[in-house]
Amino acid sequence: MFSKKPQTENAARRQPEATTKSKARGISMLADGCSFQGKMFLQGESRIGGHVEGSIICDGVLTVEESAMITGDLNGVVILFNGRIDGNLRASDLLRLSPTARVYGDLTAKRLVVDDGARIEGRVSYLTVENQAERDESVNQEKNETPVKLAV
């Protein structure tokens, strides 16, 4: 009888905390039907379903949806790629190409997973400690030149 009230109070206390955490971990998104031109910097979990002309850098998990069309280079930590890109893909950790992925450019990743059906027209190379440092320096330099920044 008395134990139910403290549980309700504890649940009420936890709810605002959970809401605050979910807001802090929002998702950056460019939905299907939207387009962007320029350099795009994304922080945290991100999704792209629209059209992008320019370069993209993401410091978290980036999901590129099947409807996405990218013209330019894409750099990220973890990239789950389902769309089309005319440019280079670089993942400092994992790059996964789904069966719907269409890549017309070079791939560079520490770990690469290519599902049956994905198409690649370009070279594939794996990150080593040496070329990882070069990539990080290149990305940092590009961030300093950028007039547009998207973050959640």
C-alpha positions in Angstrom: 0.0 0.0 0.0 2.7 2.5 0.9 5.2 1.2 -1.7 3.1 2.3 -4.7 3.4 6.0 -3.9 7.2 6.1 -3.8 7.3 4.3 -7.1 5.1 6.9 -8.7 7.2 9.7 -7.3 10.4 8.1 -8.5 8.9 7.6 -12.0 7.8 11.2 -12.1 11.3 12.3 -11.0 12.9 10.2 -13.7 10.7 11.3 -16.6 12.0 14.9 -17.0 15.5 13.6 -16.9 14.8 11.1 -19.7 13.1 13.9 -21.7 16.2 16.2 -21.2 18.5 13.5 -22.3 16.5 12.7 -25.5 16.5 16.4 -26.4 20.3 16.6 -26.0 20.8 13.6 -28.3 18.6 14.8 -31.1 19.1 13.7 -34.7 20.2 15.9 -37.5 18.2 15.1 -40.6 17.8 16.1 -44.2 14.6 14.4 -45.3 13.6 13.0 -48.6 12.4 15.8 -50.9 14.8 18.3 -49.3 18.1 19.5 -50.8 21.2 21.2 -49.5 24.1 22.9 -51.4 27.4 23.6 -49.6 29.5 22.1 -46.8 27.6 20.3 -44.1 28.9 19.4 -40.6 26.8 17.1 -38.5 27.2 16.2 -34.9 25.9 13.0 -33.3 23.4 10.7 -34.9 22.3 12.0 -38.4 20.2 10.9 -41.3 20.2 12.1 -44.9 17.4 11.2 -47.3 17.5 14.2 -49.6 19.8 15.6 -52.2 23.2 17.1 -51.2 25.6 18.9 -53.5 28.8 19.5 -51.6 30.8 17.8 -48.8 29.5 16.3 -45.6 31.4 15.6 -42.4 29.8 13.8 -39.5 31.4 13.0 -36.2 28.9 10.4 -35.2 26.7 7.7 -36.8 25.4 8.8 -40.3 22.7 6.9 -42.0 22.3 7.7 -45.7 18.8 6.6 -46.8 18.0 4.9 -50.1 16.4 8.1 -51.4 19.5 10.1 -50.8 21.6 11.4 -53.7 25.0 13.0 -52.8 27.3 14.8 -55.2 30.6 15.4 -53.3 32.7 13.8 -50.6 31.3 12.2 -47.4 33.5 11.8 -44.3 32.3 10.2 -41.1 33.0 7.9 -38.2 30.3 5.3 -38.8 28.4 5.5 -42.1 25.5 3.2 -43.0 25.0 3.9 -46.7 21.9 3.0 -48.6 21.8 5.8 -51.3 23.8 7.0 -54.2 27.0 9.1 -54.1 29.1 10.6 -56.9 32.1 11.3 -54.7 34.4 9.7 -52.2 33.3 7.9 -49.0 35.6 7.9 -45.9 34.8 6.3 -42.6 37.3 6.5 -39.7 35.6 3.4 -38.2 32.8 1.5 -40.1 31.4 1.9 -43.6 28.5 -0.4 -44.4 27.0 -0.5 -47.9 23.5 -1.9 -48.2 22.2 -3.7 -51.2 20.7 -0.4 -52.5 24.0 1.5 -52.2 25.5 3.0 -55.4 29.0 4.4 -55.0 30.8 6.2 -57.9 34.0 7.1 -56.2 36.7 5.8 -53.9 36.0 4.2 -50.5 38.3 4.4 -47.5 37.5 2.8 -44.2 38.9 1.1 -41.1 36.2 -1.6 -41.4 34.1 -2.2 -44.5 31.0 -4.3 -44.9 29.5 -4.6 -48.4 26.1 -6.3 -48.7 25.2 -8.4 -51.7 23.8 -6.1 -54.4 25.8 -2.9 -53.5 27.6 -1.3 -56.5 31.0 0.3 -56.3 32.8 2.0 -59.2 36.1 3.1 -57.6 39.0 2.1 -55.5 38.8 0.6 -52.0 41.4 1.3 -49.4 41.7 0.6 -45.7 42.7 3.1 -43.0 46.0 2.6 -41.3 47.4 4.7 -38.4 49.4 6.8 -40.8 46.6 7.7 -43.3 44.1 8.1 -40.4 46.2 11.0 -39.1 46.3 12.6 -42.5 42.5 12.2 -42.8 41.9 13.8 -39.4 44.1 16.8 -40.3 42.3 17.2 -43.6 38.9 17.1 -41.9 39.9 19.6 -39.3 41.3 22.0 -41.9 38.0 21.7 -43.9 35.9 22.5 -40.7 37.9 25.7 -40.3 37.0 26.9 -43.8 33.2 26.2 -43.5 30.6 29.0 -43.4 27.7 26.6 -42.7 27.4 24.3 -39.6 24.4 22.1 -38.7 24.4 20.7 -35.2 21.9 19.3 -32.8 
